Amino acid sequence: MFELIKKVLAVVAVLFCANIIWQKISDDSNYQSWPTAPARLISAEVVLGSKKNGSRYFVVETTYEFMVNGKLYHSDLNKIGVPHFATDEKALQHLDELRSRATLTVHYHPQTPEKNALSQ
């Protein structure tokens, strides 16, 4: 009987952890439904990245700031919603487009504005 209880508790613990991970993944993938705020671009540059399989890609890494409820947030996370480009030319086009915008829009997590993403 005690072994059965241990197994049930282990399964419950695994399911609980899986649920937390799933919520985080689905929450991040739905960032476009988060509230928005205007953002000011501080810096941006094209960076080369590579995947485990050896393929290369380019991203535009940004630093920006925005305000939520009177508090200023400074972000350089570049983890959620960042497009990957196959060529540096495409990434440079995206960089130029970002720099040409008068104002950027940031999506921020309603409970945790430190978690945010630029609107692409």
Z-matrix of the N, CA and C atoms (Angstrom, degrees):
N
C 1 1.454
C 2 1.536 1 110.92
N 3 1.341 2 116.51 1 -43.66
C 4 1.456 3 120.81 2 179.88
C 5 1.527 4 111.11 3 -62.51
N 6 1.331 5 117.15 4 -38.00
C 7 1.470 6 121.02 5 178.36
C 8 1.526 7 111.10 6 -63.97
N 9 1.311 8 116.78 7 -39.31
C 10 1.458 9 121.20 8 179.05
C 11 1.537 10 110.22 9 -63.89
N 12 1.316 11 117.15 10 -42.61
C 13 1.469 12 121.58 11 178.61
C 14 1.535 13 109.96 12 -62.76
N 15 1.331 14 117.13 13 -42.07
C 16 1.468 15 120.74 14 178.02
C 17 1.524 16 111.02 15 -61.30
N 18 1.334 17 116.74 16 -42.19
C 19 1.466 18 120.59 17 179.85
C 20 1.523 19 111.18 18 -66.01
N 21 1.329 20 116.09 19 -42.64
C 22 1.463 21 120.09 20 179.46
C 23 1.537 22 109.81 21 -63.14
N 24 1.324 23 117.08 22 -44.01
C 25 1.461 24 120.55 23 178.63
C 26 1.527 25 111.30 24 -63.21
N 27 1.315 26 117.20 25 -38.35
C 28 1.458 27 120.78 26 178.25
C 29 1.530 28 110.48 27 -64.18
N 30 1.320 29 117.52 28 -43.21
C 31 1.466 30 121.66 29 179.00
C 32 1.528 31 109.66 30 -64.35
N 33 1.324 32 117.55 31 -43.00
C 34 1.462 33 121.38 32 178.72
C 35 1.532 34 110.27 33 -61.44
N 36 1.320 35 117.38 34 -42.46
C 37 1.460 36 121.43 35 179.34
C 38 1.527 37 110.93 36 -62.91
N 39 1.316 38 117.33 37 -44.06
C 40 1.463 39 121.56 38 178.76
C 41 1.527 40 110.45 39 -62.90
N 42 1.325 41 116.96 40 -45.00
C 43 1.459 42 120.36 41 179.40
C 44 1.533 43 111.49 42 -63.96
N 45 1.308 44 116.79 43 -38.43
C 46 1.458 45 121.50 44 178.09
C 47 1.532 46 110.38 45 -61.91
N 48 1.322 47 116.26 46 -47.49
C 49 1.472 48 120.62 47 178.98
C 50 1.526 49 111.22 48 -63.98
N 51 1.314 50 117.15 49 -42.35
C 52 1.462 51 121.19 50 179.10
C 53 1.528 52 110.32 51 -62.02
N 54 1.318 53 117.03 52 -38.41
C 55 1.457 54 121.13 53 178.78
C 56 1.536 55 110.88 54 -64.25
N 57 1.309 56 117.37 55 -43.34
C 58 1.465 57 121.04 56 178.64
C 59 1.523 58 110.30 57 -61.96
N 60 1.320 59 117.18 58 -44.91
C 61 1.466 60 121.32 59 179.12
C 62 1.521 61 110.23 60 -63.27
N 63 1.313 62 117.94 61 -44.13
C 64 1.463 63 122.11 62 179.82
C 65 1.529 64 110.65 63 -61.53
N 66 1.334 65 117.47 64 -42.52
C 67 1.464 66 120.36 65 179.24
C 68 1.528 67 110.81 66 -62.14
N 69 1.324 68 116.78 67 -41.44
C 70 1.466 69 119.81 68 179.98
C 71 1.520 70 110.30 69 -64.47
N 72 1.316 71 117.50 70 -45.22
C 73 1.465 72 121.35 71 -179.31
C 74 1.521 73 110.38 72 -63.98
N 75 1.328 74 117.76 73 -47.36
C 76 1.460 75 119.86 74 -177.68
C 77 1.523 76 110.60 75 -69.50
N 78 1.318 77 118.02 76 -34.07
C 79 1.456 78 122.13 77 177.81
C 80 1.525 79 109.99 78 -62.97
N 81 1.321 80 117.54 79 -47.83
C 82 1.462 81 121.59 80 179.23
C 83 1.531 82 111.70 81 -63.35
N 84 1.323 83 116.95 82 -38.24
C 85 1.465 84 119.13 83 -177.78
C 86 1.527 85 111.47 84 -72.37
N 87 1.323 86 117.93 85 -17.50
C 88 1.465 87 122.10 86 177.92
C 89 1.519 88 112.03 87 -100.54
N 90 1.322 89 117.34 88 24.15
C 91 1.467 90 120.71 89 -175.42
C 92 1.524 91 112.66 90 -57.71
N 93 1.324 92 118.23 91 -26.92
C 94 1.463 93 119.92 92 -177.81
C 95 1.524 94 112.60 93 -68.78
N 96 1.326 95 117.54 94 -13.02
C 97 1.471 96 120.31 95 176.49
C 98 1.536 97 111.36 96 -92.44
N 99 1.336 98 117.72 97 -3.80
C 100 1.463 99 121.24 98 177.76
C 101 1.526 100 109.98 99 -70.59
N 102 1.332 101 117.45 100 161.67
C 103 1.470 102 120.05 101 174.73
C 104 1.532 103 110.24 102 -61.81
N 105 1.327 104 115.68 103 159.96
C 106 1.462 105 120.25 104 -178.90
C 107 1.531 106 111.01 105 -122.10
N 108 1.311 107 114.12 106 160.96
C 109 1.464 108 122.40 107 175.46
C 110 1.519 109 107.57 108 -149.07
N 111 1.326 110 117.02 109 152.08
C 112 1.467 111 118.82 110 174.15
C 113 1.525 112 109.56 111 -69.03
N 114 1.318 113 115.68 112 146.04
C 115 1.466 114 120.84 113 -178.65
C 116 1.521 115 109.04 114 -130.87
N 117 1.323 116 115.25 115 153.00
C 118 1.462 117 121.99 116 176.75
C 119 1.522 118 108.82 117 -111.96
N 120 1.323 119 116.25 118 124.80
C 121 1.461 120 121.53 119 178.68
C 122 1.520 121 109.75 120 -72.97
N 123 1.310 122 116.35 121 128.06
C 124 1.460 123 121.50 122 178.07
C 125 1.529 124 109.67 123 -98.85
N 126 1.329 125 116.30 124 -46.96
C 127 1.465 126 120.08 125 177.76
C 128 1.521 127 109.62 126 -153.19
N 129 1.323 128 115.08 127 158.33
C 130 1.464 129 121.14 128 178.30
C 131 1.524 130 108.55 129 -157.78
N 132 1.320 131 115.47 130 141.30
C 133 1.466 132 120.11 131 177.81
C 134 1.521 133 110.14 132 -153.57
N 135 1.305 134 115.28 133 153.91
C 136 1.462 135 121.60 134 176.97
C 137 1.519 136 108.35 135 -84.65
N 138 1.339 137 114.91 136 132.69
C 139 1.465 138 121.23 137 -178.45
C 140 1.524 139 108.69 138 -128.28
N 141 1.320 140 115.28 139 139.82
C 142 1.464 141 121.97 140 177.41
C 143 1.515 142 109.35 141 -86.76
N 144 1.319 143 116.16 142 133.80
C 145 1.462 144 121.29 143 176.19
C 146 1.506 145 109.88 144 -126.66
N 147 1.320 146 116.70 145 168.43
C 148 1.463 147 120.28 146 176.34
C 149 1.518 148 109.38 147 -144.01
N 150 1.315 149 114.15 148 149.24
C 151 1.461 150 120.99 149 178.79
C 152 1.523 151 108.81 150 -94.30
N 153 1.326 152 115.88 151 169.70
C 154 1.467 153 120.48 152 -179.58
C 155 1.520 154 112.36 153 -60.36
N 156 1.351 155 116.15 154 -28.65
C 157 1.470 156 118.85 155 -179.45
C 158 1.529 157 112.80 156 -81.37
N 159 1.346 158 116.54 157 1.55
C 160 1.458 159 120.64 158 177.05
C 161 1.515 160 114.82 159 94.80
N 162 1.327 161 117.64 160 -10.20
C 163 1.466 162 118.59 161 179.54
C 164 1.528 163 110.16 162 -71.05
N 165 1.325 164 114.55 163 150.55
C 166 1.462 165 120.30 164 -176.48
C 167 1.522 166 110.04 165 -105.98
N 168 1.319 167 115.60 166 155.43
C 169 1.455 168 122.06 167 173.87
C 170 1.528 169 107.95 168 -150.15
N 171 1.319 170 115.41 169 166.98
C 172 1.453 171 121.32 170 178.90
C 173 1.531 172 108.70 171 -123.96
N 174 1.322 173 116.70 172 141.68
C 175 1.459 174 122.42 173 175.65
C 176 1.527 175 108.58 174 -131.83
N 177 1.317 176 115.03 175 158.76
C 178 1.455 177 120.75 176 173.51
C 179 1.528 178 106.50 177 -103.36
N 180 1.332 179 115.50 178 109.52
C 181 1.457 180 120.29 179 177.91
C 182 1.522 181 108.17 180 -86.69
N 183 1.330 182 115.99 181 132.85
C 184 1.455 183 121.35 182 -175.00
C 185 1.524 184 111.55 183 -124.65
N 186 1.305 185 114.36 184 155.90
C 187 1.457 186 122.89 185 168.19
C 188 1.524 187 105.32 186 -128.14
N 189 1.323 188 116.12 187 131.37
C 190 1.455 189 120.24 188 -176.74
C 191 1.517 190 109.70 189 -149.80
N 192 1.335 191 115.51 190 168.16
C 193 1.452 192 120.38 191 176.90
C 194 1.517 193 109.67 192 -134.53
N 195 1.332 194 115.53 193 153.36
C 196 1.458 195 121.61 194 -179.46
C 197 1.531 196 108.42 195 -156.41
N 198 1.319 197 115.51 196 163.26
C 199 1.464 198 120.34 197 -178.99
C 200 1.521 199 110.44 198 -116.91
N 201 1.344 200 115.11 199 138.68
C 202 1.459 201 122.58 200 173.03
C 203 1.522 202 106.84 201 -134.14
N 204 1.321 203 115.74 202 123.97
C 205 1.475 204 121.74 203 179.85
C 206 1.523 205 112.26 204 50.64
N 207 1.324 206 116.17 205 42.76
C 208 1.456 207 121.22 206 176.64
C 209 1.516 208 115.67 207 78.37
N 210 1.315 209 117.58 208 0.80
C 211 1.466 210 120.97 209 179.05
C 212 1.529 211 109.43 210 -105.46
N 213 1.321 212 116.01 211 132.62
C 214 1.461 213 122.12 212 179.75
C 215 1.534 214 109.86 213 -85.91
N 216 1.321 215 116.17 214 129.15
C 217 1.465 216 122.65 215 177.13
C 218 1.520 217 108.41 216 -114.32
N 219 1.291 218 115.79 217 140.33
C 220 1.459 219 124.37 218 179.48
C 221 1.528 220 105.86 219 -118.95
N 222 1.321 221 117.87 220 125.16
C 223 1.465 222 119.04 221 -174.42
C 224 1.521 223 112.23 222 -132.35
N 225 1.318 224 114.48 223 140.83
C 226 1.462 225 122.22 224 170.81
C 227 1.534 226 109.01 225 -143.07
N 228 1.334 227 115.63 226 31.60
C 229 1.467 228 120.82 227 -175.63
C 230 1.526 229 112.53 228 -63.97
N 231 1.311 230 117.66 229 -50.07
C 232 1.467 231 122.40 230 178.39
C 233 1.527 232 113.11 231 51.14
N 234 1.335 233 116.01 232 42.96
C 235 1.458 234 119.13 233 -179.42
C 236 1.525 235 112.88 234 -116.29
N 237 1.319 236 117.22 235 -32.06
C 238 1.464 237 121.03 236 -174.79
C 239 1.521 238 109.11 237 -105.55
N 240 1.330 239 115.97 238 127.73
C 241 1.459 240 120.66 239 173.31
C 242 1.511 241 116.61 240 70.89
N 243 1.308 242 118.11 241 17.21
C 244 1.469 243 120.69 242 -178.49
C 245 1.534 244 108.82 243 -85.77
N 246 1.336 245 116.95 244 120.77
C 247 1.464 246 118.53 245 -179.91
C 248 1.530 247 112.02 246 -72.02
N 249 1.318 248 115.11 247 145.28
C 250 1.462 249 122.38 248 175.25
C 251 1.525 250 107.63 249 -105.73
N 252 1.325 251 116.33 250 140.75
C 253 1.456 252 121.52 251 -178.07
C 254 1.523 253 110.03 252 -120.30
N 255 1.331 254 115.38 253 143.94
C 256 1.463 255 120.64 254 -178.42
C 257 1.523 256 111.88 255 -76.08
N 258 1.337 257 116.95 256 -26.12
C 259 1.466 258 120.04 257 -178.35
C 260 1.529 259 110.07 258 -127.89
N 261 1.314 260 114.90 259 155.65
C 262 1.465 261 118.61 260 177.02
C 263 1.529 262 110.93 261 -68.81
N 264 1.348 263 117.31 262 -28.35
C 265 1.460 264 120.14 263 178.43
C 266 1.526 265 110.87 264 -61.62
N 267 1.326 266 116.78 265 -44.29
C 268 1.474 267 120.63 266 179.16
C 269 1.528 268 110.31 267 -65.18
N 270 1.318 269 116.80 268 -40.84
C 271 1.466 270 120.59 269 178.72
C 272 1.528 271 110.35 270 -64.64
N 273 1.337 272 117.58 271 -40.20
C 274 1.464 273 121.05 272 178.04
C 275 1.527 274 111.28 273 -65.58
N 276 1.326 275 117.49 274 -36.81
C 277 1.467 276 120.93 275 175.41
C 278 1.528 277 109.91 276 -61.39
N 279 1.327 278 116.03 277 -43.86
C 280 1.466 279 120.60 278 178.88
C 281 1.528 280 110.47 279 -64.22
N 282 1.312 281 116.82 280 -41.31
C 283 1.463 282 121.52 281 177.80
C 284 1.533 283 110.46 282 -59.88
N 285 1.329 284 116.60 283 -46.68
C 286 1.466 285 120.42 284 178.81
C 287 1.529 286 111.11 285 -61.57
N 288 1.323 287 116.24 286 -39.41
C 289 1.466 288 120.36 287 -179.95
C 290 1.534 289 110.35 288 -65.48
N 291 1.330 290 117.34 289 -42.97
C 292 1.466 291 120.70 290 177.41
C 293 1.521 292 110.92 291 -61.22
N 294 1.309 293 116.72 292 -45.34
C 295 1.470 294 121.38 293 -178.49
C 296 1.532 295 112.23 294 -66.38
N 297 1.324 296 117.43 295 -26.86
C 298 1.466 297 120.49 296 -177.69
C 299 1.526 298 112.48 297 -80.45
N 300 1.308 299 118.09 298 -16.06
C 301 1.472 300 120.38 299 179.88
C 302 1.524 301 110.44 300 -71.40
N 303 1.328 302 115.68 301 135.56
C 304 1.469 303 119.72 302 176.52
C 305 1.530 304 110.18 303 -67.15
N 306 1.319 305 116.13 304 -40.52
C 307 1.464 306 121.59 305 179.35
C 308 1.518 307 108.58 306 -138.30
N 309 1.301 308 115.90 307 141.15
C 310 1.455 309 121.47 308 174.39
C 311 1.525 310 108.23 309 -98.74
N 312 1.310 311 115.97 310 163.07
C 313 1.458 312 121.48 311 175.38
C 314 1.509 313 108.22 312 -117.87
N 315 1.318 314 115.95 313 133.14
C 316 1.458 315 121.27 314 177.28
C 317 1.532 316 108.50 315 -114.91
N 318 1.315 317 114.95 316 138.21
C 319 1.469 318 121.50 317 171.65
C 320 1.523 319 105.76 318 -96.68
N 321 1.326 320 117.17 319 129.63
C 322 1.460 321 119.70 320 -179.46
C 323 1.521 322 110.41 321 -126.10
N 324 1.321 323 115.05 322 146.80
C 325 1.460 324 120.45 323 179.49
C 326 1.523 325 107.93 324 -66.31
N 327 1.341 326 118.04 325 130.93
C 328 1.461 327 120.32 326 -174.69
C 329 1.533 328 114.83 327 -58.48
N 330 1.310 329 117.69 328 -36.75
C 331 1.465 330 120.08 329 179.94
C 332 1.525 331 112.80 330 -91.70
N 333 1.323 332 116.94 331 -20.87
C 334 1.463 333 121.12 332 -175.42
C 335 1.522 334 109.57 333 -138.81
N 336 1.346 335 118.75 334 81.09
C 337 1.471 336 119.94 335 -177.76
C 338 1.533 337 113.83 336 -59.47
N 339 1.335 338 117.73 337 -19.13
C 340 1.471 339 119.34 338 176.26
C 341 1.526 340 110.82 339 -60.55
N 342 1.321 341 116.16 340 -21.72
C 343 1.458 342 122.64 341 177.02
C 344 1.530 343 105.96 342 -95.17
N 345 1.327 344 117.15 343 111.54
C 346 1.453 345 119.58 344 -172.12
C 347 1.520 346 110.61 345 -154.74
N 348 1.323 347 114.60 346 170.64
C 349 1.468 348 120.33 347 179.75
C 350 1.516 349 108.94 348 -152.96
N 351 1.315 350 115.92 349 141.64
C 352 1.465 351 120.12 350 174.77
C 353 1.514 352 109.92 351 -71.28
N 354 1.308 353 115.78 352 143.06
C 355 1.446 354 120.82 353 173.66
C 356 1.521 355 107.23 354 -74.69
N 357 1.311 356 117.48 355 126.52
C 358 1.457 357 121.05 356 -177.20
C 359 1.503 358 108.54 357 -95.71
